[in-house]
Amino acid sequence: MLTTSLFFSLVQGARWLSALAVANAALLAGALLTACALPSQAASGEATPRHVRVVASQFHAQCPLAGKRRTVLNIDSQKEWDSTLPDSTIEAAAGRKVHWSRQQVLLYATAPGKHDVRLTSPARGLMLSGGVLYWPVDEQVDTATKARGSRSCLITIVTPRSYWQRIKVIDPDQMRRRAD
């Protein structure tokens, strides 16, 4: 009799633990969904576009980033800078020190072409909307000179640190139209 009663107690305890585990699993799943939604909402931007200020921009006719393809990068830390551009200091490439705790570095490099390209970012601010950072870059092609096989690039420091899903390099006229 003691064994049967102990068995039924264990079964009841197991059922109770099972129900508790299901309830905890449901709470955990809800918490995980909420936690996953929050960064996603932050990354997707607000309903209204947000301004990201340009601290400094530096053009390089000879990009310190190796490669032959058009490249757009977001660099978040000194360690990431050192692994991406090991032969260049941030101060030399960006023209000033970066305060990594509150600033980020954007790098846009062109593919080597038939002519030299000069890159400028005329905007003092970029627009973050719907998870996309819109970066206006003016590309002036110098048809009078032959390219030296060089790859030009633009390195820009922005603040405040923000989160986006992608960076879209656009013509400055498109930025003006978006602002209107």
Contacts in CASP RR format, 6 or more apart in sequence:
PFRMAT RR
TARGET T0000
AUTHOR 0000-0000-0000
METHOD contacts of the structure
MODEL  1
MLTTSLFFSLVQGARWLSALAVANAALLAGALLTACALPSQAASGEATPR
HVRVVASQFHAQCPLAGKRRTVLNIDSQKEWDSTLPDSTIEAAAGRKVHW
SRQQVLLYATAPGKHDVRLTSPARGLMLSGGVLYWPVDEQVDTATKARGS
RSCLITIVTPRSYWQRIKVIDPDQMRRRAD
39 163 0 8 1.000
42 163 0 8 1.000
43 131 0 8 1.000
43 163 0 8 1.000
43 164 0 8 1.000
43 165 0 8 1.000
44 130 0 8 1.000
44 131 0 8 1.000
44 165 0 8 1.000
45 128 0 8 1.000
45 129 0 8 1.000
45 130 0 8 1.000
45 131 0 8 1.000
45 164 0 8 1.000
48 129 0 8 1.000
49 127 0 8 1.000
49 128 0 8 1.000
49 129 0 8 1.000
49 178 0 8 1.000
50 127 0 8 1.000
50 128 0 8 1.000
50 129 0 8 1.000
50 162 0 8 1.000
51 125 0 8 1.000
51 126 0 8 1.000
51 127 0 8 1.000
51 128 0 8 1.000
52 125 0 8 1.000
52 126 0 8 1.000
52 127 0 8 1.000
52 128 0 8 1.000
52 133 0 8 1.000
52 158 0 8 1.000
52 159 0 8 1.000
52 160 0 8 1.000
52 162 0 8 1.000
53 124 0 8 1.000
53 125 0 8 1.000
53 126 0 8 1.000
53 158 0 8 1.000
53 159 0 8 1.000
53 160 0 8 1.000
54 121 0 8 1.000
54 123 0 8 1.000
54 124 0 8 1.000
54 125 0 8 1.000
54 126 0 8 1.000
54 156 0 8 1.000
54 157 0 8 1.000
54 158 0 8 1.000
55 96 0 8 1.000
55 103 0 8 1.000
55 157 0 8 1.000
55 158 0 8 1.000
55 159 0 8 1.000
56 94 0 8 1.000
56 95 0 8 1.000
56 96 0 8 1.000
56 156 0 8 1.000
56 157 0 8 1.000
57 120 0 8 1.000
57 121 0 8 1.000
57 154 0 8 1.000
57 155 0 8 1.000
57 156 0 8 1.000
57 157 0 8 1.000
58 93 0 8 1.000
58 94 0 8 1.000
58 95 0 8 1.000
58 154 0 8 1.000
58 155 0 8 1.000
58 156 0 8 1.000
59 118 0 8 1.000
59 119 0 8 1.000
59 120 0 8 1.000
59 152 0 8 1.000
59 153 0 8 1.000
59 154 0 8 1.000
60 93 0 8 1.000
60 152 0 8 1.000
60 153 0 8 1.000
60 154 0 8 1.000
60 155 0 8 1.000
61 116 0 8 1.000
61 118 0 8 1.000
61 150 0 8 1.000
61 152 0 8 1.000
62 150 0 8 1.000
62 151 0 8 1.000
62 152 0 8 1.000
63 109 0 8 1.000
63 110 0 8 1.000
63 150 0 8 1.000
63 151 0 8 1.000
63 152 0 8 1.000
63 153 0 8 1.000
64 85 0 8 1.000
64 87 0 8 1.000
64 88 0 8 1.000
64 93 0 8 1.000
64 153 0 8 1.000
65 71 0 8 1.000
65 73 0 8 1.000
65 84 0 8 1.000
65 85 0 8 1.000
65 107 0 8 1.000
65 109 0 8 1.000
65 151 0 8 1.000
65 153 0 8 1.000
67 109 0 8 1.000
67 151 0 8 1.000
68 111 0 8 1.000
68 112 0 8 1.000
68 151 0 8 1.000
69 111 0 8 1.000
70 109 0 8 1.000
70 110 0 8 1.000
70 111 0 8 1.000
71 107 0 8 1.000
71 108 0 8 1.000
71 109 0 8 1.000
72 106 0 8 1.000
72 107 0 8 1.000
72 108 0 8 1.000
72 109 0 8 1.000
72 135 0 8 1.000
72 167 0 8 1.000
72 169 0 8 1.000
73 84 0 8 1.000
73 106 0 8 1.000
73 107 0 8 1.000
73 108 0 8 1.000
74 104 0 8 1.000
74 105 0 8 1.000
74 106 0 8 1.000
74 164 0 8 1.000
74 167 0 8 1.000
75 81 0 8 1.000
75 84 0 8 1.000
75 104 0 8 1.000
75 105 0 8 1.000
75 106 0 8 1.000
75 107 0 8 1.000
76 100 0 8 1.000
76 104 0 8 1.000
76 161 0 8 1.000
77 100 0 8 1.000
78 90 0 8 1.000
78 98 0 8 1.000
78 100 0 8 1.000
81 90 0 8 1.000
81 98 0 8 1.000
81 105 0 8 1.000
85 93 0 8 1.000
90 97 0 8 1.000
90 98 0 8 1.000
90 105 0 8 1.000
91 97 0 8 1.000
93 155 0 8 1.000
94 105 0 8 1.000
94 155 0 8 1.000
94 156 0 8 1.000
94 157 0 8 1.000
96 157 0 8 1.000
98 105 0 8 1.000
98 157 0 8 1.000
99 159 0 8 1.000
101 161 0 8 1.000
102 159 0 8 1.000
102 160 0 8 1.000
102 161 0 8 1.000
103 157 0 8 1.000
103 158 0 8 1.000
103 159 0 8 1.000
103 160 0 8 1.000
103 161 0 8 1.000
104 157 0 8 1.000
104 158 0 8 1.000
104 159 0 8 1.000
104 161 0 8 1.000
104 162 0 8 1.000
105 155 0 8 1.000
105 156 0 8 1.000
105 157 0 8 1.000
105 158 0 8 1.000
106 133 0 8 1.000
106 135 0 8 1.000
106 155 0 8 1.000
106 156 0 8 1.000
106 157 0 8 1.000
106 158 0 8 1.000
106 167 0 8 1.000
107 153 0 8 1.000
107 154 0 8 1.000
107 155 0 8 1.000
107 156 0 8 1.000
108 119 0 8 1.000
108 135 0 8 1.000
108 137 0 8 1.000
108 153 0 8 1.000
108 154 0 8 1.000
108 156 0 8 1.000
108 169 0 8 1.000
109 151 0 8 1.000
109 152 0 8 1.000
109 153 0 8 1.000
110 117 0 8 1.000
110 119 0 8 1.000
110 139 0 8 1.000
110 151 0 8 1.000
110 152 0 8 1.000
110 153 0 8 1.000
111 151 0 8 1.000
112 147 0 8 1.000
112 149 0 8 1.000
112 150 0 8 1.000
112 151 0 8 1.000
113 147 0 8 1.000
113 149 0 8 1.000
114 146 0 8 1.000
114 147 0 8 1.000
115 141 0 8 1.000
115 142 0 8 1.000
115 143 0 8 1.000
115 145 0 8 1.000
115 146 0 8 1.000
115 147 0 8 1.000
116 141 0 8 1.000
116 142 0 8 1.000
116 145 0 8 1.000
116 147 0 8 1.000
116 148 0 8 1.000
116 150 0 8 1.000
116 152 0 8 1.000
117 139 0 8 1.000
117 140 0 8 1.000
117 141 0 8 1.000
117 142 0 8 1.000
117 152 0 8 1.000
118 139 0 8 1.000
118 140 0 8 1.000
118 142 0 8 1.000
118 152 0 8 1.000
119 137 0 8 1.000
119 138 0 8 1.000
119 139 0 8 1.000
119 140 0 8 1.000
119 152 0 8 1.000
119 153 0 8 1.000
119 154 0 8 1.000
120 137 0 8 1.000
120 138 0 8 1.000
120 140 0 8 1.000
120 154 0 8 1.000
121 135 0 8 1.000
121 136 0 8 1.000
121 137 0 8 1.000
121 138 0 8 1.000
121 154 0 8 1.000
121 156 0 8 1.000
122 136 0 8 1.000
122 138 0 8 1.000
122 172 0 8 1.000
123 136 0 8 1.000
123 172 0 8 1.000
123 175 0 8 1.000
125 158 0 8 1.000
126 133 0 8 1.000
126 134 0 8 1.000
126 135 0 8 1.000
126 136 0 8 1.000
126 158 0 8 1.000
127 133 0 8 1.000
127 134 0 8 1.000
127 175 0 8 1.000
127 178 0 8 1.000
127 179 0 8 1.000
128 134 0 8 1.000
128 162 0 8 1.000
128 164 0 8 1.000
129 178 0 8 1.000
131 163 0 8 1.000
131 164 0 8 1.000
131 165 0 8 1.000
131 166 0 8 1.000
132 164 0 8 1.000
132 165 0 8 1.000
132 166 0 8 1.000
132 167 0 8 1.000
132 168 0 8 1.000
133 162 0 8 1.000
133 164 0 8 1.000
133 166 0 8 1.000
133 167 0 8 1.000
133 168 0 8 1.000
134 168 0 8 1.000
134 170 0 8 1.000
134 174 0 8 1.000
134 175 0 8 1.000
134 178 0 8 1.000
135 156 0 8 1.000
135 167 0 8 1.000
135 168 0 8 1.000
135 169 0 8 1.000
135 170 0 8 1.000
136 169 0 8 1.000
136 170 0 8 1.000
136 171 0 8 1.000
136 172 0 8 1.000
136 174 0 8 1.000
136 175 0 8 1.000
137 154 0 8 1.000
137 169 0 8 1.000
137 170 0 8 1.000
137 171 0 8 1.000
137 172 0 8 1.000
138 171 0 8 1.000
138 172 0 8 1.000
END
